[in-house]
Amino acid sequence: MPKAFVMIDVHPGQEAQAQEAVRRMAGVQFVHQVTGAHDMVAFVDAEPYEELAVIVSKIRKLDGVRATDTELVLR
């Protein structure tokens, strides 16, 4: 079952609405605002692999989202 951490960058002031929209998506186990290079981190658990791609695509299309960086879990 594909699992990934999705790092999310958002426009300033849109963190809360983006976080809530990501939290409601099927397959998203959690999403947190964080410090560092990215604004948020979400953990996605999806089956099959193509569903992971669909979820990441939906995140990228959300209002306020500037960019994402997806890190697949190997084990």
Residue pairs with C-beta under 8 A, 6 or more apart in sequence:
1 45
1 46
1 47
2 45
2 46
2 47
2 48
2 49
2 51
2 52
2 72
2 73
3 43
3 44
3 45
3 46
3 72
3 73
4 43
4 44
4 52
4 56
4 70
4 71
4 72
4 73
5 41
5 42
5 43
5 44
5 70
5 71
5 73
6 41
6 42
6 43
6 44
6 56
6 59
6 68
6 69
6 70
6 71
7 37
7 38
7 40
7 41
7 68
7 69
7 70
7 71
8 18
8 22
8 31
8 38
8 39
8 40
8 41
8 42
8 59
8 65
8 67
8 68
9 38
9 39
9 65
9 66
9 67
9 68
10 18
10 39
10 40
10 64
10 65
10 66
11 64
11 65
11 66
14 63
14 64
15 33
15 39
15 40
15 64
17 63
17 64
18 40
18 62
18 63
18 64
18 65
19 31
19 32
19 33
19 40
21 62
21 63
22 28
22 31
22 40
22 42
22 59
22 62
23 30
23 31
25 55
25 58
25 59
26 55
27 44
27 45
27 46
27 51
27 52
27 55
28 42
28 43
28 44
28 55
29 42
29 43
29 44
29 45
30 42
30 43
31 40
31 41
31 42
31 43
32 40
32 41
32 42
33 39
33 40
34 40
34 41
38 69
42 59
44 52
44 55
44 56
46 52
46 54
46 55
56 68
56 70
59 65
59 68
60 67
60 68
